[in-house]
Amino acid sequence: MPEQPRTTVPSPQIRPLTPADLDAVVDLSLLAWEPVFVSFANLLGSSIFDLLYRPQWQVAQAAAVRRTCLADDSESFIVATADDVPVGFVVLQQDPDESLGMVEMIAVHPEHQRRGHGRTLMEFAIGRLRDQGLSLIHVGTGGDPGHAPARALYEAVGFTGLPLVNYYRAIA
């Protein structure tokens, strides 16, 4: 049987976020983070989930992405395909007084996940923050099943996790 030709995925291109990218970045973030919110709903139950994330988590998340990507103190970058279509993004922040860099947000469009784009973004973030003279990087994520791919990525590029627990109780 003849060997099937292998298709290669082009390496993502890293470039600064532009205002023209913002709508696409917001859209891909909502698609990428939907499994996280499904996981939250399953774990918390509808009464607590609704108190935290209703009427629609998408509205709040879209606003958070826009606000974060447009913040003056953030350095935002996106991964673009060869035809310059955003497929992922990362937002970096820093606290030079603490020599601490932060990965504030990261997402890859579901159609482009598991192709190395997230790793490329994280490696770029690490290099960028190192080049700025910072000695420590923080990235936060959840311990729920929806965040399992993020945890795997962070561990694959050398981050050490510190388990934390948040408790919620509806009282109304």
Accessible surface in RSA format (square Angstrom, percent):
REM  Atomic radii and reference values for relative SASA: ProtOr
REM  Chains: A
REM  Algorithm: Lee & Richards
REM  Probe-radius: 1.40
REM  Slices: 20
REM RES _ NUM      All-atoms   Total-Side   Main-Chain    Non-polar    All polar
REM                ABS   REL    ABS   REL    ABS   REL    ABS   REL    ABS   REL
RES MET A   1   227.91 118.0 145.85  96.5  82.07 195.4 115.91  98.5 112.00 148.4
RES PRO A   2   113.52  82.7  98.16  89.5  15.36  55.8 109.52  90.4   3.99  24.8
RES GLU A   3   147.94  84.9 115.79  87.6  32.15  76.5  57.31 110.9  90.63  74.0
RES GLN A   4   134.29  75.1 127.13  92.9   7.16  17.0  57.82 123.1  76.48  58.0
RES PRO A   5   118.93  86.7  93.70  85.4  25.23  91.7 105.28  86.9  13.65  84.8
RES ARG A   6   207.48  87.1 176.93  90.2  30.54  72.7  68.59  93.7 138.89  84.2
RES THR A   7   132.37  94.1 105.63 107.1  26.74  63.7  79.22 106.4  53.15  80.3
RES THR A   8   122.76  87.3  98.07  99.4  24.69  58.8  71.03  95.4  51.73  78.2
RES VAL A   9    73.19  48.2  49.05  44.4  24.14  58.2  50.05  43.5  23.14  62.8
RES PRO A  10    88.51  64.5  73.72  67.2  14.79  53.8  85.22  70.4   3.29  20.5
RES SER A  11    86.14  72.8  71.04  94.8  15.10  34.8  33.44  71.2  52.71  73.8
RES PRO A  12    20.77  15.1   9.60   8.8  11.17  40.6  11.07   9.1   9.71  60.3
RES GLN A  13   103.96  58.1 102.55  74.9   1.41   3.4  31.86  67.8  72.10  54.7
RES ILE A  14    49.23  28.0  20.44  15.2  28.79  69.4  20.44  14.7  28.79  78.1
RES ARG A  15    51.46  21.6  48.89  24.9   2.57   6.1  45.98  62.8   5.48   3.3
RES PRO A  16    85.12  62.0  84.76  77.3   0.36   1.3  84.76  70.0   0.36   2.3
RES LEU A  17    29.74  16.6   8.33   6.0  21.42  53.8   8.33   5.8  21.42  57.6
RES THR A  18    56.43  40.1  54.33  55.1   2.10   5.0  51.34  69.0   5.09   7.7
RES PRO A  19   118.60  86.4 103.50  94.3  15.10  54.9 105.63  87.2  12.97  80.6
RES ALA A  20    96.80  89.0  58.25  89.9  38.55  87.7  71.07 100.1  25.73  68.2
RES ASP A  21    10.19   7.1   8.95   8.9   1.23   2.9   1.23   2.9   8.95   8.9
RES LEU A  22    15.29   8.5  15.29  10.9   0.00   0.0  15.29  10.7   0.00   0.0
RES ASP A  23    87.08  61.0  85.75  85.3   1.33   3.1  29.82  70.2  57.25  57.1
RES ALA A  24    38.18  35.1  29.48  45.5   8.70  19.8  34.56  48.7   3.62   9.6
RES VAL A  25     0.00   0.0   0.00   0.0   0.00   0.0   0.00   0.0   0.00   0.0
RES VAL A  26     5.01   3.3   5.01   4.5   0.00   0.0   5.01   4.4   0.00   0.0
RES ASP A  27    85.66  60.0  82.80  82.4   2.86   6.8  24.75  58.2  60.91  60.7
RES LEU A  28     2.63   1.5   2.14   1.5   0.49   1.2   2.43   1.7   0.19   0.5
RES SER A  29     0.00   0.0   0.00   0.0   0.00   0.0   0.00   0.0   0.00   0.0
RES LEU A  30    34.72  19.3  32.82  23.5   1.91   4.8  33.15  23.3   1.57   4.2
RES LEU A  31    84.21  46.9  80.09  57.3   4.12  10.4  80.40  56.5   3.80  10.2
RES ALA A  32    13.26  12.2   2.86   4.4  10.39  23.6   3.10   4.4  10.15  26.9
RES TRP A  33    35.11  14.1  35.11  17.0   0.00   0.0  25.33  13.5   9.79  15.9
RES GLU A  34    81.80  47.0  81.80  61.9   0.00   0.0  13.09  25.3  68.71  56.1
RES PRO A  35    74.17  54.1  66.59  60.7   7.58  27.5  71.53  59.1   2.64  16.4
RES VAL A  36    13.93   9.2  13.93  12.6   0.00   0.0  13.93  12.1   0.00   0.0
RES PHE A  37    12.31   6.2  11.49   7.1   0.81   2.1  11.99   7.3   0.32   0.9
RES VAL A  38    80.34  52.9  77.23  69.9   3.11   7.5  80.09  69.6   0.25   0.7
RES SER A  39     9.90   8.4   5.17   6.9   4.73  10.9   9.31  19.8   0.59   0.8
RES PHE A  40    39.92  20.0  39.85  24.7   0.07   0.2  39.92  24.2   0.00   0.0
RES ALA A  41    33.65  30.9  27.89  43.0   5.76  13.1  28.08  39.5   5.57  14.7
RES ASN A  42   118.15  81.5  86.13  83.2  32.02  77.1  28.91  69.6  89.24  86.3
RES LEU A  43   113.66  63.3  81.36  58.2  32.31  81.2  83.40  58.6  30.27  81.5
RES LEU A  44    45.33  25.2  31.11  22.3  14.21  35.7  33.63  23.6  11.70  31.5
RES GLY A  45    32.32  39.9   0.00   N/A  32.32  39.9  31.71  87.0   0.61   1.4
RES SER A  46    83.62  70.7  72.69  97.0  10.93  25.2  40.81  86.9  42.81  60.0
RES SER A  47    72.68  61.4  62.00  82.7  10.68  24.6  48.28 102.8  24.40  34.2
RES ILE A  48    29.22  16.6  29.22  21.8   0.00   0.0  29.22  21.0   0.00   0.0
RES PHE A  49     6.13   3.1   6.13   3.8   0.00   0.0   6.13   3.7   0.00   0.0
RES ASP A  50    56.51  39.6  50.80  50.6   5.72  13.5  17.03  40.1  39.49  39.4
RES LEU A  51   120.33  67.0  87.93  62.9  32.40  81.5  91.14  64.0  29.19  78.5
RES LEU A  52    70.01  39.0  41.96  30.0  28.05  70.5  43.81  30.8  26.21  70.5
RES TYR A  53    56.80  26.5  49.71  28.3   7.09  18.4  33.49  25.2  23.30  28.7
RES ARG A  54   123.55  51.9  97.81  49.9  25.74  61.3  29.43  40.2  94.12  57.0
RES PRO A  55   120.04  87.5 107.95  98.4  12.08  43.9 112.69  93.0   7.35  45.7
RES GLN A  56   100.63  56.3  95.98  70.1   4.65  11.1  17.27  36.8  83.36  63.2
RES TRP A  57    19.05   7.6  18.17   8.8   0.88   2.1   5.29   2.8  13.76  22.3
RES GLN A  58    68.68  38.4  68.34  49.9   0.33   0.8  25.35  54.0  43.32  32.9
RES VAL A  59    95.18  62.6  90.33  81.8   4.85  11.7  93.60  81.3   1.57   4.3
RES ALA A  60    63.92  58.8  52.57  81.1  11.35  25.8  59.32  83.5   4.60  12.2
RES GLN A  61    41.03  22.9  41.03  30.0   0.00   0.0   0.87   1.9  40.16  30.5
RES ALA A  62    18.80  17.3  18.80  29.0   0.00   0.0  18.80  26.5   0.00   0.0
RES ALA A  63    46.75  43.0  40.00  61.7   6.75  15.4  44.46  62.6   2.29   6.1
RES ALA A  64    18.05  16.6  18.05  27.8   0.00   0.0  18.05  25.4   0.00   0.0
RES VAL A  65     0.00   0.0   0.00   0.0   0.00   0.0   0.00   0.0   0.00   0.0
RES ARG A  66    89.77  37.7  89.75  45.7   0.02   0.1  37.08  50.7  52.69  31.9
RES ARG A  67   157.94  66.3 146.44  74.6  11.50  27.4  79.76 109.0  78.17  47.4
RES THR A  68    17.79  12.7  13.67  13.9   4.12   9.8   5.48   7.4  12.31  18.6
RES CYS A  69    10.21   7.7   0.10   0.1  10.11  23.8   0.00   0.0  10.21  11.0
RES LEU A  70   106.26  59.2  83.61  59.8  22.66  57.0  87.58  61.5  18.68  50.3
RES ALA A  71    34.80  32.0  19.25  29.7  15.55  35.4  29.07  40.9   5.73  15.2
RES ASP A  72   152.83 107.1 114.90 114.4  37.93  89.7  42.76 100.6 110.06 109.8
RES ASP A  73   107.82  75.5  85.15  84.7  22.68  53.6  50.41 118.6  57.41  57.3
RES SER A  74    16.55  14.0   0.76   1.0  15.79  36.4   0.00   0.0  16.55  23.2
RES GLU A  75    51.82  29.8  45.97  34.8   5.85  13.9  34.43  66.6  17.39  14.2
RES SER A  76    16.36  13.8   6.12   8.2  10.25  23.6   5.63  12.0  10.74  15.0
RES PHE A  77    16.72   8.4  16.53  10.2   0.20   0.5  16.53  10.0   0.20   0.6
RES ILE A  78     0.16   0.1   0.16   0.1   0.00   0.0   0.16   0.1   0.00   0.0
RES VAL A  79     0.00   0.0   0.00   0.0   0.00   0.0   0.00   0.0   0.00   0.0
RES ALA A  80     1.05   1.0   1.05   1.6   0.00   0.0   1.05   1.5   0.00   0.0
RES THR A  81    32.42  23.1  24.85  25.2   7.57  18.0  29.09  39.1   3.33   5.0
RES ALA A  82    87.15  80.1  51.17  79.0  35.98  81.8  56.98  80.2  30.17  79.9
RES ASP A  83   110.50  77.4  86.65  86.2  23.85  56.4  45.29 106.6  65.21  65.0
RES ASP A  84    80.54  56.4  69.57  69.2  10.96  25.9  28.49  67.0  52.05  51.9
RES VAL A  85    77.69  51.1  77.05  69.8   0.65   1.6  77.69  67.5   0.00   0.0
RES PRO A  86    19.13  13.9  11.74  10.7   7.39  26.9  11.74   9.7   7.39  46.0
RES VAL A  87     2.00   1.3   2.00   1.8   0.00   0.0   2.00   1.7   0.00   0.0
RES GLY A  88     0.00   0.0   0.00   N/A   0.00   0.0   0.00   0.0   0.00   0.0
RES PHE A  89     1.40   0.7   1.40   0.9   0.00   0.0   1.40   0.8   0.00   0.0
RES VAL A  90     0.07   0.0   0.00   0.0   0.07   0.2   0.00   0.0   0.07   0.2
RES VAL A  91     0.00   0.0   0.00   0.0   0.00   0.0   0.00   0.0   0.00   0.0
RES LEU A  92     2.40   1.3   2.08   1.5   0.32   0.8   2.11   1.5   0.29   0.8
RES GLN A  93    37.64  21.0  35.04  25.6   2.60   6.2   6.79  14.5  30.85  23.4
RES GLN A  94    63.36  35.4  41.55  30.4  21.82  51.9  11.34  24.1  52.02  39.5
RES ASP A  95    48.49  34.0  46.38  46.2   2.11   5.0  12.51  29.4  35.98  35.9
RES PRO A  96    96.24  70.1  78.50  71.6  17.74  64.5  79.04  65.3  17.20 106.9
RES ASP A  97   141.23  98.9 104.20 103.7  37.03  87.6  30.97  72.9 110.27 110.0
RES GLU A  98   119.76  68.8  97.53  73.8  22.23  52.9  22.48  43.5  97.27  79.4
RES SER A  99    32.28  27.3  32.10  42.8   0.18   0.4  28.01  59.7   4.27   6.0
RES LEU A 100    40.14  22.4  40.14  28.7   0.00   0.0  40.14  28.2   0.00   0.0
RES GLY A 101     0.00   0.0   0.00   N/A   0.00   0.0   0.00   0.0   0.00   0.0
RES MET A 102    43.62  22.6  43.62  28.9   0.00   0.0  16.08  13.7  27.54  36.5
RES VAL A 103     7.79   5.1   0.36   0.3   7.44  17.9   0.36   0.3   7.44  20.2
RES GLU A 104    81.73  46.9  58.01  43.9  23.71  56.5   4.74   9.2  76.99  62.9
RES MET A 105    26.91  13.9  21.06  13.9   5.85  13.9  26.91  22.9   0.00   0.0
RES ILE A 106    22.60  12.9  13.81  10.3   8.79  21.2  13.81   9.9   8.79  23.8
RES ALA A 107     6.56   6.0   0.00   0.0   6.56  14.9   6.56   9.2   0.00   0.0
RES VAL A 108    14.16   9.3  11.13  10.1   3.03   7.3  11.13   9.7   3.03   8.2
RES HIS A 109    36.76  20.1  36.76  25.5   0.00   0.0  20.70  21.3  16.05  18.7
RES PRO A 110    58.03  42.3  41.36  37.7  16.67  60.6  41.65  34.4  16.38 101.8
RES GLU A 111   124.83  71.7 110.38  83.5  14.44  34.4  43.73  84.6  81.09  66.2
RES HIS A 112    38.64  21.1  38.60  26.8   0.05   0.1  20.17  20.8  18.47  21.5
RES GLN A 113    65.57  36.7  53.03  38.8  12.53  29.8  16.01  34.1  49.56  37.6
RES ARG A 114   196.80  82.6 145.11  74.0  51.69 123.1  85.10 116.3 111.69  67.7
RES ARG A 115   113.50  47.7  87.07  44.4  26.44  62.9  19.69  26.9  93.81  56.9
RES GLY A 116    37.95  46.8   0.00   N/A  37.95  46.8  29.82  81.8   8.14  18.2
RES HIS A 117     7.58   4.1   6.70   4.7   0.87   2.2   4.35   4.5   3.23   3.8
RES GLY A 118    13.39  16.5   0.00   N/A  13.39  16.5   8.26  22.7   5.13  11.5
RES ARG A 119   103.75  43.6 101.87  51.9   1.88   4.5  37.94  51.8  65.82  39.9
RES THR A 120    40.68  28.9  38.53  39.1   2.15   5.1  21.68  29.1  19.00  28.7
RES LEU A 121     0.00   0.0   0.00   0.0   0.00   0.0   0.00   0.0   0.00   0.0
RES MET A 122     0.00   0.0   0.00   0.0   0.00   0.0   0.00   0.0   0.00   0.0
RES GLU A 123    86.95  49.9  76.99  58.2   9.96  23.7  32.25  62.4  54.70  44.7
RES PHE A 124    56.01  28.0  45.64  28.3  10.37  27.0  54.49  33.0   1.52   4.4
RES ALA A 125     0.00   0.0   0.00   0.0   0.00   0.0   0.00   0.0   0.00   0.0
RES ILE A 126    30.72  17.5  30.72  22.9   0.00   0.0  30.72  22.1   0.00   0.0
RES GLY A 127    19.52  24.1   0.00   N/A  19.52  24.1  19.32  53.0   0.20   0.4
RES ARG A 128    86.55  36.3  81.94  41.8   4.62  11.0  13.56  18.5  72.99  44.2
RES LEU A 129     2.35   1.3   2.35   1.7   0.00   0.0   2.35   1.6   0.00   0.0
RES ARG A 130   153.02  64.2 142.66  72.7  10.36  24.7  61.05  83.4  91.97  55.7
RES ASP A 131   123.23  86.3  86.11  85.7  37.12  87.8  30.18  71.0  93.05  92.8
RES GLN A 132    65.09  36.4  33.10  24.2  31.99  76.2  31.16  66.3  33.92  25.7
RES GLY A 133    61.07  75.3   0.00   N/A  61.07  75.3  35.78  98.2  25.30  56.7
RES LEU A 134    19.74  11.0   6.01   4.3  13.72  34.5   6.11   4.3  13.63  36.7
RES SER A 135    96.55  81.6  58.64  78.3  37.91  87.3  51.14 108.9  45.41  63.6
RES LEU A 136   115.41  64.3 111.71  79.9   3.70   9.3 114.85  80.7   0.55   1.5
RES ILE A 137    36.15  20.6  21.44  16.0  14.70  35.4  21.44  15.4  14.70  39.9
RES HIS A 138    99.91  54.6  96.65  67.2   3.26   8.4  70.18  72.3  29.73  34.6
RES VAL A 139    23.80  15.7   5.64   5.1  18.16  43.7   5.64   4.9  18.16  49.2
RES GLY A 140    50.06  61.7   0.00   N/A  50.06  61.7  27.16  74.5  22.90  51.3
RES THR A 141    60.85  43.3  17.85  18.1  43.00 102.5  26.98  36.2  33.87  51.2
RES GLY A 142    20.12  24.8   0.00   N/A  20.12  24.8  18.80  51.6   1.32   3.0
RES GLY A 143    71.89  88.7   0.00   N/A  71.89  88.7  33.68  92.4  38.21  85.6
RES ASP A 144    11.90   8.3   5.66   5.6   6.23  14.7   8.50  20.0   3.39   3.4
RES PRO A 145    96.27  70.2  81.33  74.1  14.94  54.3  86.80  71.7   9.47  58.8
RES GLY A 146    15.10  18.6   0.00   N/A  15.10  18.6   7.46  20.5   7.64  17.1
RES HIS A 147    31.16  17.0  30.36  21.1   0.80   2.1  12.47  12.9  18.69  21.7
RES ALA A 148    41.30  38.0  37.10  57.3   4.20   9.5  37.80  53.2   3.50   9.3
RES PRO A 149    63.97  46.6  50.70  46.2  13.27  48.2  58.75  48.5   5.22  32.4
RES ALA A 150    25.76  23.7  19.63  30.3   6.12  13.9  24.10  33.9   1.65   4.4
RES ARG A 151    70.50  29.6  68.96  35.2   1.54   3.7  31.15  42.6  39.36  23.9
RES ALA A 152    60.83  55.9  50.46  77.9  10.37  23.6  56.13  79.0   4.70  12.4
RES LEU A 153    36.22  20.2  30.68  21.9   5.54  13.9  35.37  24.8   0.85   2.3
RES TYR A 154    16.14   7.5  16.14   9.2   0.00   0.0   8.32   6.3   7.81   9.6
RES GLU A 155   111.37  63.9  94.62  71.6  16.75  39.9  31.10  60.2  80.27  65.5
RES ALA A 156    58.42  53.7  27.58  42.6  30.84  70.2  40.11  56.5  18.31  48.5
RES VAL A 157    25.01  16.5   2.09   1.9  22.91  55.2   8.94   7.8  16.06  43.6
RES GLY A 158    63.78  78.7   0.00   N/A  63.78  78.7  35.42  97.2  28.36  63.5
RES PHE A 159    39.02  19.5  25.53  15.8  13.49  35.1  30.32  18.4   8.70  24.9
RES THR A 160   132.34  94.1 100.00 101.4  32.34  77.1  72.24  97.0  60.10  90.9
RES GLY A 161    60.26  74.3   0.00   N/A  60.26  74.3  36.43 100.0  23.84  53.4
RES LEU A 162   140.69  78.4 122.04  87.3  18.65  46.9 122.39  86.0  18.31  49.3
RES PRO A 163   118.68  86.5  92.06  83.9  26.61  96.7 102.97  85.0  15.71  97.6
RES LEU A 164   143.93  80.2 113.33  81.1  30.60  76.9 116.33  81.7  27.61  74.3
RES VAL A 165   105.41  69.4  75.18  68.1  30.23  72.8  78.53  68.2  26.88  72.9
RES ASN A 166   120.11  82.8  95.16  92.0  24.95  60.1  13.54  32.6 106.56 103.0
RES TYR A 167   192.44  89.8 162.90  92.7  29.54  76.9 124.64  93.7  67.80  83.6
RES TYR A 168   108.93  50.9  79.12  45.0  29.81  77.6  51.98  39.1  56.95  70.2
RES ARG A 169   200.20  84.1 173.47  88.4  26.74  63.7  60.72  83.0 139.49  84.5
RES ALA A 170    35.23  32.4  16.76  25.9  18.47  42.0  19.30  27.2  15.94  42.2
RES ILE A 171   155.19  88.3 116.79  87.0  38.41  92.6 124.18  89.4  31.01  84.2
RES ALA A 172   132.23 121.6  58.76  90.7  73.47 167.1  95.95 135.1  36.29  96.1
END  Absolute sums over single chains surface
CHAIN  1 A    10847.7       8394.7       2453.0       6223.1       4624.6
END  Absolute sums over all chains
TOTAL         10847.7       8394.7       2453.0       6223.1       4624.6
